[in-house]
Amino acid sequence: MAKVKRHRRKDSGRVLDNIKAQRGLDRKAHFANGGTLVAWRGGPRLVQVDKVKEASKNSCRKWRA
């Protein structure tokens, strides 16, 4: 199967470069003001486990005929 070439606007590369540069400056300022990596990435990724679903999965996996 042949690859499809996507056409980009000529200005989009410059715009993306400007966004990346601004993002880098924001990151540098964040850490200079005592920010942490966890805060920069949006906080801890906490997952609430559904106990009923987890118990059901475990019982199914441990089942023997």
C-alpha positions as CSV (number, residue, x, y, z in Angstrom):
1,M,0.0,0.0,0.0
2,A,1.4,3.4,-1.0
3,K,2.0,6.1,1.5
4,V,-0.2,9.2,1.2
5,K,1.7,12.5,1.2
6,R,0.0,15.1,3.3
7,H,0.3,18.7,2.2
8,R,1.2,21.3,4.9
9,R,0.9,25.0,4.7
10,K,4.3,26.6,4.5
11,D,3.6,28.8,7.6
12,S,2.7,25.9,9.9
13,G,6.3,25.0,10.5
14,R,7.1,28.5,11.7
15,V,4.0,28.6,13.9
16,L,4.8,25.3,15.5
17,D,8.4,26.4,16.1
18,N,7.1,29.5,17.9
19,I,4.7,27.4,20.0
20,K,7.5,25.1,21.0
21,A,9.8,28.0,21.9
22,Q,7.1,29.5,24.1
23,R,6.4,26.2,25.7
24,G,10.0,25.9,26.6
25,L,10.1,29.3,28.1
26,D,7.0,28.5,30.2
27,R,8.6,25.3,31.4
28,K,11.8,27.1,32.4
29,A,9.8,29.7,34.3
30,H,7.7,27.0,36.0
31,F,10.8,25.3,37.4
32,A,12.5,28.6,38.2
33,N,9.6,29.4,40.5
34,G,9.9,26.2,42.4
35,G,7.5,24.1,40.4
36,T,7.8,20.3,40.3
37,L,7.7,17.9,37.4
38,V,4.5,16.4,38.7
39,A,2.8,19.8,38.7
40,W,4.1,20.6,35.2
41,R,2.7,17.3,33.8
42,G,-0.7,18.0,35.3
43,G,-0.6,16.3,38.7
44,P,-0.5,12.7,39.8
45,R,-2.3,10.1,37.7
46,L,-4.4,8.4,40.3
47,V,-6.7,5.6,39.2
48,Q,-9.6,4.5,41.3
49,V,-9.9,0.7,41.2
50,D,-13.4,-0.7,40.8
51,K,-13.3,-3.4,43.5
52,V,-16.2,-5.4,42.2
53,K,-14.8,-5.5,38.7
54,E,-11.3,-6.4,39.9
55,A,-12.7,-9.2,42.1
56,S,-14.7,-10.5,39.2
57,K,-11.6,-10.5,36.9
58,N,-9.5,-12.3,39.6
59,S,-12.1,-14.9,40.3
60,C,-12.5,-15.6,36.6
61,R,-8.7,-16.0,36.1
62,K,-8.4,-18.3,39.1
63,W,-11.3,-20.5,38.2
64,R,-10.5,-24.2,37.4
65,A,-12.9,-26.7,35.9
